[in-house]
Amino acid sequence: MEGSSESNSRGLNTSGVSEFLPAERDRSKSFLSHIGYVRSLLGSHKEDTLRADDIVRALKCEDVSLRQWLDNPERSVDAFECFHVFRQIVEIVNAAHSQGVVVHNVRPSCFVMSSFNRVSFIESASCSDSGSDEERPKETMKKSQEVGGSSKEEEFQPFPMKEILAMEMSWYTSPEEDTGCANAYASDVYRLGVLLFELFCPVSSREEKSRTMSSLRHRVLPPQILLNWPKEASFCLWLLHPEPSYRPSMSELLKSEFINEPRESLEEREAAIELRERIEEQELLLEFLFLIQQRKQETADKLKDTVSLLSSDIDQVLKRQLSLKQKGNDVFSFLVSRKRIRQGAEGVEAEENEDDALDSTLLESSRLMINFKKLESVFFATRYRQIKASASASNDKPLARYYSALSSDGKSSVSNLTQPDSRQGGWIDPFLEGLCKYLTFSKLRVKADLKQGDLLNSANLVCAIGFDRDGELFATAGVNKKIKIFECESIINDGRDIHYPVVELASRSKLSGICWNNYIKSQIASSNFEGVVQVWDVARGQLVTEMKEHEKRVWSIDISTADPTLLASGSDDGSVKLWSINQGVSIGTIKTKANVCCVQFPSDSGRSLAFGSADHRVYYYDLRNPKLPLCTMIGHTKTVSYVRFVDSSTLVSSSTDNTLKLWDLSMSVSGVNEAPVHSFMGHTNLKNFVGLSVSDGYLATGSETNEVYVYHKAFPMPVLSYKFKTVDPVSGLEVEDASQFISSVCWRGQSSTLVAANSTGNIKILEMV
C-alpha cells in the first residue's frame, strides 16, 4: 500500500494558518521559505505561475466554508456543481499524495468555496492533528467563527457549527484509524468517499444528519441517493470499503470511468449560462420593442382618428361661417369689433385676408398660446360629451365603440368619426361661447378703492359681501360686528379720501354671512358666530326678526329667489334649517354628520337646495323629500366652503383643497356624482374662506396669496387675476405680508364688475377690461 509508513505522513496547509512542513523541519523558517517549500512539493518552480496569495489563501468576505455550504437546508443537488467541487478536492489530495504527503484533513471544514464554486484548502485550528481531542472543540469553534461569520450569526444556523465540527471528526475517521492503525493514503480515499456522499445527499435537520452519517459507517446509503444517483452511490461505496486494500489508489481513482466520464467544463457551463442569459436579454428587448411598437401604433391610430375629427369640425365651422356671411353677419368682424380675440383690432379692414388675420390673432394672443394645451384638452372633452350625448339620445349601440373615455391628459381616442351623429355641430356654440368669453378680457382693473375711517382697526376682516337686487347697493359684514351698506356708483365716481356707509347696522356678535332679498329691495339677512339668523330692514335701519334655533355658529345663509319668504342656513351644529321669514320660525331641518359651511338655492326654484360640508362633499336635496339627498357630489379632499349655482343644472363648489369644481347635476349615477366637469386650479386656498361668486359663466374667487382670480366655467385655468398691494400705513411703501388673503368676493349682478375684500378690510371695486 502506497505511503503506509508513518514517516511519509505530513499535514497539508495552503492557508498559512498552520504550517505545511515536515515534522522534523525547523518551525522557525521564514514565511517565504515556507512558500518555496510548498512550491517544491507541488512541482512548481515559476514565480509567476504560483504566487504566494494563491497558496496562502486568506478567507475573503465572500468565501464560505464548504461545511456551511453543505449544511445549507435550502441546498439542492446540482450534479455538475457537486462533481466540480469533488473533482477539485480530488486534485488537491492527489497533488499531496504525489509528493508523498498524507492529507489527514480531507473534511469540509478544511475547505472554502469562492465564486464559481472554486475550492481552496485551509488547515484551520480545528483541522490540525496537533493537540488533544479535548482541545479540538474549542479550536473548532474558534476557526468556525473565522470561516462562517460571527458566533451571533451561528446561533441562528440550523446546524450549530461547534457541534457539527466535533461530529465531523468522527464521520471522517476511517475504520482502520478507529482501530489505532497508522494513517495512510487509503484513509484519505475513505474521507473522499464520505465527502462525495455529503455532496449528493443533503439533509434538512441535525438529527437526520446524525442518523445518516452513522449509517454510512456501515455502508448503508439512504434510498434517495440509490434511486437518484446510482453511479455516484456505487462509486461512493467503493471508496468507503472497510478494507483499505480494496479501496482505489489516487491514480486508480483518477483513471476511473466515474471521474473521466465526459462532462462539460466549468468554462463551458459558464459560457452556456452566459449565452442563455444573452438570449433571454434579447427576448426581453424584443418584448419591450414590440410593446413600444404596439403602443405607438395605437397612438398613431388615435391620432389619425383625431385628425379625421378635426377635419370634420373644420368643415362644419367653415359651412356655418359661410352661411352667416351670406346673411350679412361676418362672424370674424363681429369678434374683432367686440375685442373678443385681441385688443387694438378695430382698425382692421374687412377686406383683409381673413386667414392671415386669424394667424396673426392667434400668435398675438399670448394667453391663448400659453394655455393652448389646456384649451385643446377642453375642446376634446367637449366633443366627447357631445358625441356621447348623441349616442345616448339615438341609442345607437354600434357607436359605443367610438366613445372610449378621454385619458387624464385630455387626449381623445374617438374612432371612426364618419358616423352622422358626430357631425351635427352641436358642440360649436358652447365651445365658441366659452372661448370667446375666455379671450374677451385681458385684465382686472381697479375702478375704486373703498377707504374707510377705521382701516387701522385690527378687527376689519370682511367675511361676506353682497349686492342688492338692482346692483346699486352692496353690503359688507365681518368680525367688526357691523353690516355696512355702500352706494356703489358714488364710491366709483367720488374721489373722496374716506368713504362712509349710507347705512350701518350693528350686531351683537361677529358676522359670518349676509344675503339680500331679491324681491324686497331693502331686506337683508345676516348670520353670526352665535348661531343667530337675523333679518333687517335697510331702509329703516332696523332689525325685523331674529331666529335662534341653531346651537352653534351659522356659516352661511341664502334667500330663495323663486320664493322670497324662504331662507336657508347652515351651521356648525351639522344642520341645515329652512326658515319662513314671515313667521320667523324654522319650517324644516336637514341633519348631517358634519359641519355645514355653505348653502344656496338655485335661482329658478325654491324646492331644491345645495350645501357644502366639512366631510368634503356637496349635497343636493329636493326639499319635498329631505330625508335623502337627490345627489351627492364627491371629489373634494377637504372642507367644502362655498357652493354657487351657475344655472339650474350646474353648480360650482369651492374647497380648502386649492380647487373649485364644476358639477353637472344631470351626470349623477344612482344619486352619486364623482366626476366633476372641470377642476379649476391656479389660486391658493388651504385654510381660509376666500369667497366665491358667479356671474354669466365667470367664477370669481379669492386666494391666500392676496389675489383675486377669475375663471370661466368652460376652462379649468384662470382667465384673469389681480393682486392686492399691501401698503405700510406709516411709510406708505409697498410691503410683503404673507398673512393677508382675499376673504370675500361678489359680482355686481351680471356685469363685469366685482367687489373684493381682503383680511385687513381693504375693499376694491374691480372691473374686467
VENMO-V876676 format. One record per pair of residues at least 24 apart in sequence whose C-alpha atoms are under 8 Angstrom apart, sorted by the first residue. I is the first residue (numbers start at 1). J is the second residue. D is the distance in Angstrom with one decimal. If there is no record, write none. Layout:
# VENMO-V876676
((I,J,D) (I,J,D))
This chain:
# VENMO-V876676
((1,245,7.1) (2,184,7.8) (2,185,6.7) (3,100,6.6) (3,101,8.0) (3,102,7.6) (3,184,6.0) (3,185,6.0) (4,182,7.4) (4,183,7.2) (4,184,4.8) (4,185,6.9) (5,182,7.6) (5,184,7.3) (6,182,6.5) (6,183,7.0) (6,184,7.8) (8,100,6.0) (8,101,6.0) (8,102,7.1) (9,100,7.6) (9,101,5.6) (9,102,5.0) (9,103,7.8) (9,183,7.2) (9,184,7.4) (10,101,5.2) (10,102,5.6) (10,103,6.9) (10,104,7.9) (11,101,7.2) (11,102,6.9) (11,103,5.8) (11,104,6.5) (11,105,8.0) (11,128,7.9) (12,96,7.3) (12,101,7.4) (12,102,7.7) (12,103,5.8) (12,104,7.9) (12,123,7.3) (13,121,7.0) (13,122,5.8) (13,123,5.2) (14,55,4.9) (14,56,5.0) (14,57,6.7) (14,121,6.0) (14,122,5.6) (14,123,7.2) (15,55,6.6) (15,56,4.2) (15,57,4.8) (15,58,6.2) (15,121,7.0) (15,122,4.8) (15,123,6.4) (16,56,5.2) (16,57,7.3) (16,58,7.9) (16,122,7.9) (17,122,7.5) (17,123,6.5) (17,124,6.2) (17,125,7.7) (18,123,6.5) (18,124,7.1) (18,125,7.6) (18,128,7.7) (41,96,7.7) (41,99,5.7) (42,95,6.3) (42,96,7.3) (42,99,6.9) (57,120,7.5) (57,122,7.6) (59,112,7.8) (59,146,7.8) (59,147,7.0) (62,114,6.6) (62,115,7.7) (63,112,6.4) (63,113,5.6) (63,114,4.6) (63,115,7.5) (63,147,7.9) (64,112,5.5) (64,113,5.3) (64,114,6.6) (64,147,6.5) (64,148,6.4) (65,108,7.3) (65,109,6.2) (65,110,7.8) (65,111,6.1) (65,112,4.3) (65,113,6.2) (65,147,5.6) (65,148,6.2) (66,108,5.0) (66,109,6.1) (66,110,7.7) (66,111,5.5) (66,112,5.2) (66,113,6.0) (67,108,4.7) (67,109,5.0) (67,111,7.8) (68,148,7.0) (70,198,7.1) (70,199,6.8) (70,202,7.0) (71,159,6.8) (71,202,7.2) (71,203,7.4) (71,204,7.7) (72,204,7.9) (73,158,7.6) (73,202,7.7) (73,203,6.9) (73,204,5.0) (73,205,7.7) (74,204,8.0) (75,202,7.2) (76,202,7.3) (77,199,7.5) (77,200,6.1) (77,201,7.6) (77,202,7.4) (79,200,7.7) (80,263,7.9) (81,117,7.5) (82,199,5.8) (82,200,7.0) (84,117,7.8) (84,266,7.6) (85,117,6.7) (85,118,7.3) (85,119,6.6) (86,195,7.8) (86,196,6.6) (86,199,7.9) (87,259,7.6) (88,118,7.9) (88,119,6.5) (89,119,7.2) (90,192,7.4) (92,121,7.8) (93,188,7.7) (94,250,6.1) (94,251,7.9) (97,185,7.2) (97,250,7.7) (102,183,7.6) (102,184,6.5) (102,185,5.7) (102,188,7.2) (103,185,7.9) (103,188,6.4) (104,129,7.7) (104,183,7.6) (104,187,7.9) (104,188,6.6) (106,172,7.8) (106,188,6.5) (106,191,6.0) (106,192,6.9) (107,168,7.5) (107,172,6.8) (107,191,7.1) (107,195,7.1) (108,195,7.3) (109,144,8.0) (109,165,7.2) (112,147,7.8) (126,165,7.7) (136,166,7.5) (137,162,6.5) (137,163,7.8) (137,165,7.3) (137,166,5.8) (140,165,6.3) (140,166,7.4) (141,165,7.9) (158,205,7.0) (158,206,7.3) (159,205,7.4) (159,206,5.9) (171,213,6.6) (171,214,7.6) (171,217,7.6) (175,242,6.3) (176,242,8.0) (176,244,7.7) (185,249,7.6) (186,244,5.6) (186,245,7.6) (186,247,6.6) (186,248,7.7) (186,249,7.0) (187,244,7.4) (189,239,6.1) (189,240,7.9) (189,247,7.2) (189,248,7.4) (189,249,7.4) (189,250,7.4) (190,239,5.4) (190,240,5.1) (190,241,7.5) (190,247,7.7) (191,240,7.9) (192,239,7.1) (193,235,7.9) (193,236,5.0) (193,237,7.3) (193,238,7.9) (193,239,4.9) (193,240,5.6) (194,236,7.4) (194,240,7.2) (196,232,7.8) (196,236,6.5) (197,233,7.4) (197,236,6.4) (200,225,7.0) (200,229,7.6) (200,232,7.8) (201,225,6.3) (231,258,7.5) (232,258,7.8) (302,412,7.3) (302,413,5.2) (302,414,7.0) (302,415,6.9) (303,413,7.9) (305,413,7.3) (305,414,6.3) (305,415,5.2) (305,416,6.3) (305,417,7.0) (306,412,6.8) (306,413,7.1) (306,414,6.7) (306,415,7.7) (308,417,6.9) (309,414,7.9) (309,417,6.1) (312,423,7.1) (313,423,7.5) (313,425,7.5) (316,423,7.6) (316,425,6.5) (317,428,7.7) (335,436,8.0) (338,440,7.7) (339,440,6.0) (339,441,8.0) (340,436,5.6) (340,437,7.1) (340,439,5.6) (340,440,4.1) (340,441,7.4) (341,365,7.3) (341,436,7.1) (341,439,5.7) (341,440,6.3) (342,439,7.5) (342,440,7.6) (367,439,7.9) (368,439,7.5) (371,717,7.9) (374,715,7.8) (374,716,7.8) (374,717,7.7) (375,715,7.1) (376,410,7.8) (377,409,7.3) (377,410,4.5) (377,411,6.5) (378,410,7.3) (378,714,7.7) (378,715,6.6) (379,431,7.1) (380,410,7.0) (380,411,7.1) (380,412,5.9) (381,406,7.0) (381,410,6.9) (381,412,7.6) (382,427,6.7) (382,431,7.2) (383,427,6.2) (384,412,7.7) (384,414,7.6) (386,422,7.8) (386,426,7.0) (386,427,6.1) (387,421,7.0) (387,422,5.5) (390,421,6.0) (390,422,7.3) (391,421,7.2) (431,714,7.4) (434,712,7.3) (434,713,7.6) (434,714,5.2) (434,715,7.5) (435,714,7.6) (437,712,7.4) (438,712,6.4) (438,715,7.9) (438,719,6.1) (439,719,7.9) (441,719,8.0) (441,720,7.9) (441,768,6.0) (441,769,5.1) (442,720,7.0) (442,768,7.4) (442,769,6.0) (443,720,5.7) (443,721,7.1) (443,722,7.8) (443,768,5.8) (443,769,5.7) (444,720,6.5) (444,721,6.6) (444,722,6.0) (444,766,6.1) (444,767,5.4) (444,768,4.6) (444,769,6.2) (445,766,5.5) (445,767,5.2) (445,768,6.3) (445,769,6.8) (446,764,6.8) (446,765,6.0) (446,766,4.5) (446,767,6.4) (447,492,6.2) (447,764,7.6) (447,765,5.4) (447,766,5.4) (447,767,6.4) (448,491,6.7) (448,492,5.2) (448,764,5.9) (448,765,5.1) (448,766,7.2) (449,491,7.9) (449,762,8.0) (449,763,6.2) (449,764,4.7) (449,765,6.4) (450,491,6.9) (450,498,7.5) (450,499,6.3) (450,762,7.3) (450,763,5.3) (450,764,5.9) (450,765,7.6) (451,497,6.6) (451,498,4.9) (451,499,5.4) (451,762,7.6) (451,763,7.5) (452,498,5.3) (452,499,5.5) (452,500,6.5) (453,498,6.1) (453,499,7.5) (453,500,7.7) (455,760,7.8) (455,761,6.7) (455,762,7.6) (458,760,7.1) (459,760,7.8) (460,759,7.1) (460,760,5.6) (460,761,4.7) (461,743,7.4) (461,758,6.9) (461,759,4.6) (461,760,5.4) (461,761,5.2) (462,743,6.3) (462,744,6.6) (462,757,6.3) (462,758,6.7) (462,759,6.4) (462,760,7.8) (462,761,5.8) (463,511,7.2) (463,512,5.6) (463,513,6.6) (463,743,6.0) (463,744,5.9) (464,512,6.7) (464,513,5.3) (464,514,6.2) (464,691,7.6) (464,743,7.7) (464,744,5.5) (464,745,7.6) (465,514,7.1) (465,744,6.3) (465,745,6.4) (465,746,6.0) (465,755,7.6) (465,756,7.9) (466,514,6.7) (466,515,6.3) (466,516,6.8) (466,746,6.1) (467,516,7.0) (467,746,7.4) (467,747,7.7) (467,748,6.2) (467,749,7.3) (468,516,5.6) (468,517,7.4) (468,518,7.0) (468,521,6.6) (469,516,7.2) (469,517,7.1) (469,518,4.9) (469,519,7.3) (469,521,6.0) (469,749,7.9) (470,521,8.0) (470,749,7.5) (471,748,5.6) (471,749,5.9) (475,514,7.9) (476,514,7.9) (477,511,5.9) (477,512,7.2) (477,513,6.9) (477,514,7.0) (478,510,6.2) (478,511,4.8) (478,512,6.1) (478,513,7.8) (479,509,7.9) (479,510,4.5) (479,511,5.8) (479,512,7.7) (480,510,6.3) (480,511,7.7) (481,506,6.2) (481,507,5.2) (481,508,6.5) (481,509,5.5) (481,510,4.5) (481,511,5.6) (482,506,4.7) (482,507,5.9) (482,510,7.9) (482,511,7.4) (483,507,7.8) (492,765,7.8) (503,538,7.1) (503,541,6.8) (504,541,7.4) (505,541,6.4) (505,542,7.6) (512,554,7.1) (512,555,5.6) (512,556,6.8) (513,555,6.4) (513,556,5.3) (513,557,6.4) (514,556,7.7) (514,557,6.7) (514,558,7.9) (515,557,6.6) (515,558,5.8) (515,559,6.6) (516,559,7.3) (517,559,6.2) (517,560,8.0) (517,561,7.5) (517,564,6.4) (518,561,6.0) (518,564,7.0) (519,561,7.4) (519,564,6.1) (520,564,7.8) (525,557,7.7) (526,557,7.1) (527,554,5.8) (527,555,6.9) (527,556,6.7) (527,557,6.7) (528,553,6.4) (528,554,5.9) (528,555,7.3) (529,553,4.3) (529,554,6.1) (529,555,7.6) (530,554,7.2) (531,571,7.2) (533,569,7.8) (535,581,7.8) (545,581,7.8) (545,584,6.3) (546,584,6.9) (547,584,6.2) (547,585,6.5) (549,586,7.8) (550,575,8.0) (554,597,8.0) (555,596,7.4) (555,597,5.3) (555,598,6.5) (556,597,6.3) (556,598,4.9) (556,599,6.1) (557,598,7.3) (557,599,6.2) (557,600,7.5) (558,599,6.4) (558,600,5.6) (558,601,6.9) (559,600,7.9) (559,601,7.4) (560,600,8.0) (560,601,5.6) (560,602,7.6) (560,603,7.1) (560,605,7.5) (560,606,5.7) (561,601,7.6) (561,602,7.8) (561,603,5.5) (561,604,7.0) (561,605,7.4) (561,606,7.3) (562,603,6.4) (562,604,5.6) (562,605,5.2) (562,606,5.4) (563,605,7.6) (563,606,5.6) (566,606,7.5) (568,599,6.9) (568,600,7.5) (569,598,7.9) (569,599,6.5) (570,596,5.0) (570,597,6.1) (570,598,6.0) (570,599,6.1) (570,611,7.8) (571,595,6.2) (571,596,5.1) (571,597,6.5) (572,596,5.8) (572,597,7.3) (590,626,6.4) (590,627,7.4) (597,640,6.9) (597,641,5.4) (597,642,7.0) (598,640,7.8) (598,641,6.1) (598,642,5.2) (598,643,6.3) (599,642,7.5) (599,643,6.6) (600,643,6.6) (600,644,6.4) (600,645,7.5) (601,645,7.7) (602,645,5.8) (602,647,7.3) (602,648,5.9) (603,645,7.5) (603,647,7.5) (603,648,7.0) (604,648,6.7) (610,643,7.1) (611,642,7.9) (611,643,6.4) (612,639,7.9) (612,640,5.0) (612,641,6.4) (612,642,6.4) (612,643,6.3) (612,653,7.6) (613,639,6.2) (613,640,5.4) (613,641,7.3) (614,638,7.1) (614,639,4.3) (614,640,6.0) (614,641,7.9) (615,639,6.2) (615,640,7.8) (616,640,5.4) (616,655,7.8) (618,643,7.9) (618,653,7.6) (629,671,7.5) (630,671,5.8) (631,665,7.3) (631,668,6.6) (631,671,4.4) (631,672,5.4) (631,673,7.0) (632,671,6.1) (632,672,4.8) (632,673,6.1) (633,663,7.6) (633,672,6.0) (633,673,4.7) (633,674,5.9) (634,672,7.4) (634,673,6.2) (634,674,4.9) (634,675,7.9) (635,674,5.8) (635,675,7.3) (635,676,7.4) (641,689,6.4) (642,691,7.3) (642,692,6.5) (643,692,7.8) (644,692,7.5) (644,693,7.0) (644,694,6.8) (645,694,7.6) (646,694,6.5) (646,695,7.7) (646,696,7.9) (646,697,6.5) (654,692,7.2) (655,685,7.4) (656,685,5.0) (656,686,4.4) (656,687,5.7) (656,688,7.0) (656,689,7.7) (657,685,6.4) (657,686,5.7) (658,682,7.8) (658,683,6.5) (658,684,5.3) (658,685,4.6) (658,686,6.0) (659,683,7.6) (659,685,7.5) (662,713,7.4) (678,713,7.9) (678,715,7.3) (678,716,5.8) (679,716,5.9) (680,711,7.5) (680,715,7.7) (680,716,4.3) (680,717,6.0) (680,718,7.6) (681,716,6.5) (681,717,6.1) (681,718,7.4) (682,717,6.6) (682,718,6.4) (683,707,8.0) (683,709,6.6) (688,743,7.6) (689,743,6.1) (689,744,7.7) (690,741,7.4) (690,742,5.5) (690,743,4.2) (690,744,5.4) (690,745,7.7) (691,742,7.6) (691,743,5.8) (691,744,4.1) (691,745,5.2) (691,746,7.9) (692,744,7.1) (692,745,6.1) (692,746,7.2) (693,745,6.3) (693,746,5.2) (693,747,6.2) (694,746,7.9) (694,747,6.8) (695,747,6.3) (695,749,6.8) (695,750,5.1) (695,751,7.3) (696,750,5.8) (696,751,8.0) (700,745,6.8) (700,746,7.5) (700,747,7.7) (701,744,7.7) (701,745,6.3) (702,741,7.4) (702,742,4.8) (702,743,6.5) (702,744,6.7) (702,745,6.8) (703,741,6.1) (703,742,5.6) (704,739,8.0) (704,740,6.9) (704,741,4.3) (704,742,6.3) (705,738,7.0) (705,740,7.2) (705,741,5.8) (705,742,7.7) (706,740,5.8) (706,741,4.1) (706,742,5.1) (706,758,7.0) (707,741,7.2) (707,742,6.3) (708,742,6.8) (708,756,7.4))
